[in-house]
């Protein structure tokens, strides 16, 4: 998906809520865009606007707190340049 910036992510609405799409090893991956600290929506860089928690958009891992749990993975597939939740 060409809309996903390199070294960052793209927050989009999905049937189960907002997700952050990113690229990992040439594939599109998705994680919940809900910060695991207090539930705010993170931005495309993986940063929470409330308290500054930072997440890796490609893995969901916590890079900086106060959040201490990773973002939940969301299964997706890519077909014809579009991404679908599965």
N, CA, C and O atoms as CSV, one atom per row, in Angstrom:
chain,resi,resn,atom,element,x,y,z
A,1,UNK,N,N,0.841,-1.168,0.000
A,1,UNK,CA,C,0.000,0.000,0.000
A,1,UNK,C,C,0.888,1.234,0.000
A,1,UNK,O,O,1.624,1.474,0.957
A,2,UNK,N,N,0.823,1.994,-1.041
A,2,UNK,CA,C,1.730,3.123,-1.226
A,2,UNK,C,C,1.433,4.298,-0.302
A,2,UNK,O,O,2.270,5.192,-0.179
A,3,UNK,N,N,0.272,4.332,0.351
A,3,UNK,CA,C,-0.065,5.433,1.255
A,3,UNK,C,C,0.657,5.343,2.596
A,3,UNK,O,O,0.683,6.317,3.348
A,4,UNK,N,N,1.238,4.198,2.902
A,4,UNK,CA,C,1.910,4.023,4.191
A,4,UNK,C,C,3.316,4.605,4.099
A,4,UNK,O,O,4.126,4.146,3.293
A,5,UNK,N,N,3.615,5.623,4.928
A,5,UNK,CA,C,4.942,6.232,4.866
A,5,UNK,C,C,6.041,5.278,5.345
A,5,UNK,O,O,5.807,4.419,6.194
A,6,UNK,N,N,7.225,5.443,4.794
A,6,UNK,CA,C,8.375,4.641,5.232
A,6,UNK,C,C,8.739,5.033,6.662
A,6,UNK,O,O,8.653,6.207,7.023
A,7,UNK,N,N,9.139,4.073,7.464
A,7,UNK,CA,C,9.571,4.286,8.848
A,7,UNK,C,C,8.509,4.934,9.724
A,7,UNK,O,O,8.833,5.606,10.703
A,8,UNK,N,N,7.254,4.736,9.379
A,8,UNK,CA,C,6.158,5.304,10.140
A,8,UNK,C,C,4.933,4.448,9.890
A,8,UNK,O,O,5.051,3.323,9.405
A,9,UNK,N,N,3.772,4.960,10.210
A,9,UNK,CA,C,2.544,4.220,9.983
A,9,UNK,C,C,1.431,5.140,9.535
A,9,UNK,O,O,1.617,6.348,9.391
A,10,UNK,N,N,0.281,4.553,9.319
A,10,UNK,CA,C,-0.898,5.283,8.868
A,10,UNK,C,C,-2.073,4.812,9.715
A,10,UNK,O,O,-2.423,3.632,9.687
A,11,UNK,N,N,-2.685,5.722,10.466
A,11,UNK,CA,C,-3.824,5.373,11.308
A,11,UNK,C,C,-5.092,5.465,10.468
A,11,UNK,O,O,-5.364,6.489,9.842
A,12,UNK,N,N,-5.865,4.377,10.464
A,12,UNK,CA,C,-7.102,4.311,9.676
A,12,UNK,C,C,-8.213,3.683,10.511
A,12,UNK,O,O,-7.958,2.992,11.497
A,13,UNK,N,N,-9.460,3.941,10.090
A,13,UNK,CA,C,-10.608,3.309,10.741
A,13,UNK,C,C,-10.791,1.917,10.161
A,13,UNK,O,O,-10.660,1.707,8.955
A,14,UNK,N,N,-11.095,0.979,11.035
A,14,UNK,CA,C,-11.355,-0.409,10.634
A,14,UNK,C,C,-12.623,-0.862,11.348
A,14,UNK,O,O,-13.080,-0.192,12.274
A,15,UNK,N,N,-13.196,-1.986,10.933
A,15,UNK,CA,C,-14.431,-2.453,11.575
A,15,UNK,C,C,-14.345,-2.588,13.101
A,15,UNK,O,O,-15.334,-2.339,13.790
A,16,UNK,N,N,-13.200,-2.973,13.631
A,16,UNK,CA,C,-13.060,-3.146,15.076
A,16,UNK,C,C,-12.549,-1.926,15.810
A,16,UNK,O,O,-12.367,-1.983,17.026
A,17,UNK,N,N,-12.312,-0.828,15.122
A,17,UNK,CA,C,-11.754,0.381,15.718
A,17,UNK,C,C,-10.593,0.884,14.887
A,17,UNK,O,O,-10.327,0.361,13.805
A,18,UNK,N,N,-9.902,1.892,15.383
A,18,UNK,CA,C,-8.789,2.458,14.631
A,18,UNK,C,C,-7.551,1.580,14.764
A,18,UNK,O,O,-7.256,1.039,15.829
A,19,UNK,N,N,-6.831,1.456,13.641
A,19,UNK,CA,C,-5.605,0.665,13.600
A,19,UNK,C,C,-4.497,1.488,12.970
A,19,UNK,O,O,-4.755,2.441,12.235
A,20,UNK,N,N,-3.272,1.114,13.262
A,20,UNK,CA,C,-2.121,1.718,12.605
A,20,UNK,C,C,-1.547,0.685,11.644
A,20,UNK,O,O,-1.175,-0.418,12.046
A,21,UNK,N,N,-1.480,1.059,10.372
A,21,UNK,CA,C,-0.893,0.207,9.338
A,21,UNK,C,C,0.565,0.594,9.171
A,21,UNK,O,O,0.902,1.778,9.204
A,22,UNK,N,N,1.420,-0.381,8.995
A,22,UNK,CA,C,2.843,-0.137,8.772
A,22,UNK,C,C,3.376,-1.247,7.880
A,22,UNK,O,O,2.689,-2.232,7.609
A,23,UNK,N,N,4.607,-1.071,7.433
A,23,UNK,CA,C,5.255,-2.098,6.617
A,23,UNK,C,C,6.330,-2.788,7.446
A,23,UNK,O,O,7.081,-2.144,8.178
A,24,UNK,N,N,6.388,-4.105,7.317
A,24,UNK,CA,C,7.414,-4.898,7.995
A,24,UNK,C,C,7.845,-6.004,7.050
A,24,UNK,O,O,7.036,-6.845,6.659
A,25,UNK,N,N,9.110,-6.001,6.687
A,25,UNK,CA,C,9.654,-7.013,5.772
A,25,UNK,C,C,8.861,-7.092,4.473
A,25,UNK,O,O,8.615,-8.180,3.954
A,26,UNK,N,N,8.464,-5.933,3.951
A,26,UNK,CA,C,7.760,-5.876,2.675
A,26,UNK,C,C,6.282,-6.204,2.733
A,26,UNK,O,O,5.612,-6.228,1.701
A,27,UNK,N,N,5.762,-6.459,3.930
A,27,UNK,CA,C,4.341,-6.780,4.084
A,27,UNK,C,C,3.662,-5.719,4.938
A,27,UNK,O,O,4.303,-5.060,5.756
A,28,UNK,N,N,2.358,-5.563,4.737
A,28,UNK,CA,C,1.584,-4.640,5.562
A,28,UNK,C,C,1.170,-5.358,6.841
A,28,UNK,O,O,0.666,-6.480,6.804
A,29,UNK,N,N,1.392,-4.691,7.972
A,29,UNK,CA,C,0.978,-5.210,9.269
A,29,UNK,C,C,0.082,-4.170,9.931
A,29,UNK,O,O,0.129,-2.989,9.586
A,30,UNK,N,N,-0.726,-4.611,10.873
A,30,UNK,CA,C,-1.623,-3.689,11.570
A,30,UNK,C,C,-1.627,-3.985,13.062
A,30,UNK,O,O,-1.491,-5.129,13.494
A,31,UNK,N,N,-1.787,-2.925,13.826
A,31,UNK,CA,C,-1.922,-3.022,15.277
A,31,UNK,C,C,-3.018,-2.062,15.704
A,31,UNK,O,O,-3.315,-1.095,15.003
A,32,UNK,N,N,-3.609,-2.329,16.841
A,32,UNK,CA,C,-4.579,-1.402,17.400
A,32,UNK,C,C,-3.907,-0.041,17.562
A,32,UNK,O,O,-2.745,0.039,17.960
A,33,UNK,N,N,-4.640,1.025,17.252
A,33,UNK,CA,C,-4.104,2.378,17.426
A,33,UNK,C,C,-4.489,2.956,18.783
A,33,UNK,O,O,-4.348,4.157,19.011
A,34,UNK,N,N,-4.973,2.109,19.678
A,34,UNK,CA,C,-5.380,2.543,21.010
A,34,UNK,C,C,-4.216,2.342,21.976
A,34,UNK,O,O,-3.757,1.220,22.191
A,35,UNK,N,N,-3.747,3.444,22.553
A,35,UNK,CA,C,-2.639,3.372,23.504
A,35,UNK,C,C,-3.023,2.468,24.668
A,35,UNK,O,O,-4.134,2.550,25.190
A,36,UNK,N,N,-2.102,1.615,25.063
A,36,UNK,CA,C,-2.364,0.667,26.139
A,36,UNK,C,C,-2.254,1.299,27.526
A,36,UNK,O,O,-2.494,0.629,28.531
A,37,UNK,N,N,-1.896,2.571,27.588
A,37,UNK,CA,C,-1.794,3.245,28.884
A,37,UNK,C,C,-3.152,3.762,29.340
A,37,UNK,O,O,-3.634,3.378,30.406
A,38,UNK,N,N,-3.786,4.645,28.527
A,38,UNK,CA,C,-5.076,5.204,28.934
A,38,UNK,C,C,-6.078,5.289,27.791
A,38,UNK,O,O,-7.089,5.982,27.911
A,39,UNK,N,N,-5.819,4.604,26.696
A,39,UNK,CA,C,-6.822,4.461,25.649
A,39,UNK,C,C,-6.932,5.556,24.612
A,39,UNK,O,O,-7.889,5.561,23.839
A,40,UNK,N,N,-5.995,6.482,24.564
A,40,UNK,CA,C,-6.021,7.513,23.521
A,40,UNK,C,C,-5.588,6.901,22.189
A,40,UNK,O,O,-4.939,5.855,22.163
A,41,UNK,N,N,-5.945,7.550,21.098
A,41,UNK,CA,C,-5.539,7.092,19.769
A,41,UNK,C,C,-4.149,7.641,19.465
A,41,UNK,O,O,-3.918,8.848,19.535
A,42,UNK,N,N,-3.225,6.743,19.126
A,42,UNK,CA,C,-1.864,7.162,18.782
A,42,UNK,C,C,-1.843,7.751,17.375
A,42,UNK,O,O,-2.781,7.566,16.601
A,43,UNK,N,N,-0.766,8.461,17.054
A,43,UNK,CA,C,-0.631,9.016,15.711
A,43,UNK,C,C,0.176,8.073,14.822
A,43,UNK,O,O,0.574,6.991,15.253
A,44,UNK,N,N,0.413,8.487,13.591
A,44,UNK,CA,C,1.106,7.652,12.619
A,44,UNK,C,C,2.547,7.326,12.961
A,44,UNK,O,O,3.117,6.380,12.417
A,45,UNK,N,N,3.143,8.104,13.858
A,45,UNK,CA,C,4.512,7.798,14.280
A,45,UNK,C,C,4.528,6.825,15.454
A,45,UNK,O,O,5.593,6.382,15.885
A,46,UNK,N,N,3.329,6.491,15.978
A,46,UNK,CA,C,3.241,5.594,17.120
A,46,UNK,C,C,3.299,6.310,18.451
A,46,UNK,O,O,3.557,5.682,19.478
A,47,UNK,N,N,3.061,7.627,18.455
A,47,UNK,CA,C,3.140,8.423,19.673
A,47,UNK,C,C,1.752,8.745,20.213
A,47,UNK,O,O,0.863,9.145,19.461
A,48,UNK,N,N,1.574,8.571,21.501
A,48,UNK,CA,C,0.310,8.905,22.156
A,48,UNK,C,C,0.314,10.385,22.532
A,48,UNK,O,O,1.279,10.869,23.123
A,49,UNK,N,N,-0.763,11.110,22.193
A,49,UNK,CA,C,-0.800,12.540,22.492
A,49,UNK,C,C,-1.023,12.863,23.975
A,49,UNK,O,O,-0.772,13.993,24.394
A,50,UNK,N,N,-1.484,11.907,24.768
A,50,UNK,CA,C,-1.780,12.209,26.173
A,50,UNK,C,C,-0.538,12.280,27.048
A,50,UNK,O,O,-0.314,13.287,27.720
A,51,UNK,N,N,0.262,11.240,27.050
A,51,UNK,CA,C,1.406,11.188,27.955
A,51,UNK,C,C,2.718,10.834,27.268
A,51,UNK,O,O,3.730,10.620,27.935
A,52,UNK,N,N,2.708,10.772,25.931
A,52,UNK,CA,C,3.951,10.589,25.194
A,52,UNK,C,C,4.452,9.168,25.043
A,52,UNK,O,O,5.589,8.963,24.618
A,53,UNK,N,N,3.634,8.180,25.379
A,53,UNK,CA,C,4.079,6.804,25.128
A,53,UNK,C,C,4.395,6.654,23.648
A,53,UNK,O,O,3.719,7.239,22.802
A,54,UNK,N,N,5.417,5.873,23.336
A,54,UNK,CA,C,5.809,5.655,21.947
A,54,UNK,C,C,5.837,4.163,21.665
A,54,UNK,O,O,6.302,3.357,22.471
A,55,UNK,N,N,5.314,3.821,20.470
A,55,UNK,CA,C,5.238,2.437,20.029
A,55,UNK,C,C,5.889,2.305,18.663
A,55,UNK,O,O,5.880,3.249,17.874
A,56,UNK,N,N,6.454,1.140,18.380
A,56,UNK,CA,C,6.980,0.846,17.052
A,56,UNK,C,C,5.783,0.502,16.166
A,56,UNK,O,O,5.098,-0.485,16.431
A,57,UNK,N,N,5.510,1.296,15.111
A,57,UNK,CA,C,4.348,1.021,14.259
A,57,UNK,C,C,4.397,-0.342,13.567
A,57,UNK,O,O,3.350,-0.906,13.249
A,58,UNK,N,N,5.586,-0.876,13.332
A,58,UNK,CA,C,5.716,-2.154,12.625
A,58,UNK,C,C,5.543,-3.374,13.524
A,58,UNK,O,O,5.135,-4.439,13.061
A,59,UNK,N,N,5.854,-3.215,14.818
A,59,UNK,CA,C,5.796,-4.362,15.729
A,59,UNK,C,C,4.795,-4.196,16.866
A,59,UNK,O,O,4.383,-5.180,17.481
A,60,UNK,N,N,4.404,-2.963,17.145
A,60,UNK,CA,C,3.528,-2.686,18.277
A,60,UNK,C,C,4.252,-2.609,19.605
A,60,UNK,O,O,3.629,-2.346,20.634
A,61,UNK,N,N,5.568,-2.835,19.603
A,61,UNK,CA,C,6.349,-2.832,20.842
A,61,UNK,C,C,6.402,-1.434,21.459
A,61,UNK,O,O,6.408,-0.426,20.751
A,62,UNK,N,N,6.440,-1.396,22.787
A,62,UNK,CA,C,6.588,-0.136,23.507
A,62,UNK,C,C,8.036,0.319,23.378
A,62,UNK,O,O,8.962,-0.435,23.678
A,63,UNK,N,N,8.226,1.561,22.930
A,63,UNK,CA,C,9.565,2.142,22.838
A,63,UNK,C,C,9.841,3.063,24.017
A,63,UNK,O,O,10.984,3.190,24.457
A,64,UNK,N,N,8.786,3.711,24.532
A,64,UNK,CA,C,8.911,4.605,25.682
A,64,UNK,C,C,7.569,4.659,26.400
A,64,UNK,O,O,6.515,4.667,25.763
A,65,UNK,N,N,7.613,4.696,27.738
A,65,UNK,CA,C,6.397,4.698,28.549
A,65,UNK,C,C,5.809,6.075,28.714
A,65,UNK,O,O,6.319,7.067,28.193
A,66,UNK,N,N,4.727,6.106,29.449
A,66,UNK,CA,C,4.370,5.240,30.554
A,66,UNK,C,C,3.656,3.927,30.192
A,66,UNK,O,O,3.502,3.071,31.063
A,67,UNK,N,N,3.229,3.745,28.971
A,67,UNK,CA,C,2.610,2.463,28.593
A,67,UNK,C,C,3.618,1.340,28.821
A,67,UNK,O,O,4.813,1.515,28.587
A,68,UNK,N,N,3.126,0.178,29.283
A,68,UNK,CA,C,4.043,-0.947,29.482
A,68,UNK,C,C,3.580,-2.209,28.763
A,68,UNK,O,O,4.189,-3.267,28.920
A,69,UNK,N,N,2.514,-2.111,27.978
A,69,UNK,CA,C,2.021,-3.239,27.188
A,69,UNK,C,C,2.072,-2.876,25.707
A,69,UNK,O,O,1.775,-1.735,25.354
A,70,UNK,N,N,2.437,-3.803,24.837
A,70,UNK,CA,C,2.481,-3.511,23.395
A,70,UNK,C,C,1.077,-3.335,22.820
A,70,UNK,O,O,0.081,-3.701,23.446
A,71,UNK,N,N,1.020,-2.775,21.628
A,71,UNK,CA,C,-0.244,-2.662,20.904
A,71,UNK,C,C,-0.663,-4.048,20.430
A,71,UNK,O,O,0.180,-4.864,20.056
A,72,UNK,N,N,-1.946,-4.306,20.447
A,72,UNK,CA,C,-2.461,-5.604,19.999
A,72,UNK,C,C,-2.363,-5.714,18.484
A,72,UNK,O,O,-2.716,-4.783,17.760
A,73,UNK,N,N,-1.882,-6.853,18.014
A,73,UNK,CA,C,-1.811,-7.104,16.569
A,73,UNK,C,C,-3.220,-7.295,16.015
A,73,UNK,O,O,-4.091,-7.858,16.678
A,74,UNK,N,N,-3.426,-6.818,14.793
A,74,UNK,CA,C,-4.704,-6.965,14.091
A,74,UNK,C,C,-4.408,-7.696,12.786
A,74,UNK,O,O,-3.621,-7.199,11.980
A,75,UNK,N,N,-5.014,-8.860,12.551
A,75,UNK,CA,C,-4.732,-9.594,11.313
A,75,UNK,C,C,-5.294,-8.880,10.089
A,75,UNK,O,O,-6.457,-8.477,10.069
A,76,UNK,N,N,-4.451,-8.729,9.069
A,76,UNK,CA,C,-4.856,-8.099,7.812
A,76,UNK,C,C,-4.274,-8.874,6.638
A,76,UNK,O,O,-3.297,-9.609,6.780
A,77,UNK,N,N,-4.894,-8.693,5.476
A,77,UNK,CA,C,-4.352,-9.217,4.226
A,77,UNK,C,C,-4.319,-8.078,3.225
A,77,UNK,O,O,-5.091,-7.124,3.325
A,78,UNK,N,N,-3.426,-8.186,2.269
A,78,UNK,CA,C,-3.301,-7.179,1.221
A,78,UNK,C,C,-3.631,-7.836,-0.109
A,78,UNK,O,O,-3.140,-8.923,-0.415
A,79,UNK,N,N,-4.464,-7.169,-0.894
A,79,UNK,CA,C,-4.841,-7.685,-2.206
A,79,UNK,C,C,-5.136,-6.518,-3.128
A,79,UNK,O,O,-5.953,-5.652,-2.813
A,80,UNK,N,N,-4.468,-6.503,-4.263
A,80,UNK,CA,C,-4.712,-5.452,-5.243
A,80,UNK,C,C,-4.422,-4.061,-4.737
A,80,UNK,O,O,-5.086,-3.106,-5.141
A,81,UNK,N,N,-3.439,-3.924,-3.856
A,81,UNK,CA,C,-3.080,-2.617,-3.328
A,81,UNK,C,C,-3.979,-2.132,-2.207
A,81,UNK,O,O,-3.815,-1.008,-1.732
A,82,UNK,N,N,-4.921,-2.951,-1.776
A,82,UNK,CA,C,-5.811,-2.594,-0.672
A,82,UNK,C,C,-5.563,-3.533,0.501
A,82,UNK,O,O,-5.119,-4.668,0.326
A,83,UNK,N,N,-5.857,-3.037,1.699
A,83,UNK,CA,C,-5.650,-3.814,2.915
A,83,UNK,C,C,-7.012,-4.134,3.516
A,83,UNK,O,O,-7.878,-3.265,3.621
A,84,UNK,N,N,-7.190,-5.390,3.910
A,84,UNK,CA,C,-8.453,-5.853,4.477
A,84,UNK,C,C,-8.200,-6.487,5.833
A,84,UNK,O,O,-7.232,-7.227,6.007
A,85,UNK,N,N,-9.075,-6.195,6.799
A,85,UNK,CA,C,-8.974,-6.894,8.086
A,85,UNK,C,C,-9.534,-8.297,7.908
A,85,UNK,O,O,-10.506,-8.504,7.181
A,86,UNK,N,N,-8.906,-9.263,8.584
A,86,UNK,CA,C,-9.332,-10.659,8.423
A,86,UNK,C,C,-9.781,-11.252,9.736
A,86,UNK,O,O,-10.172,-12.418,9.784
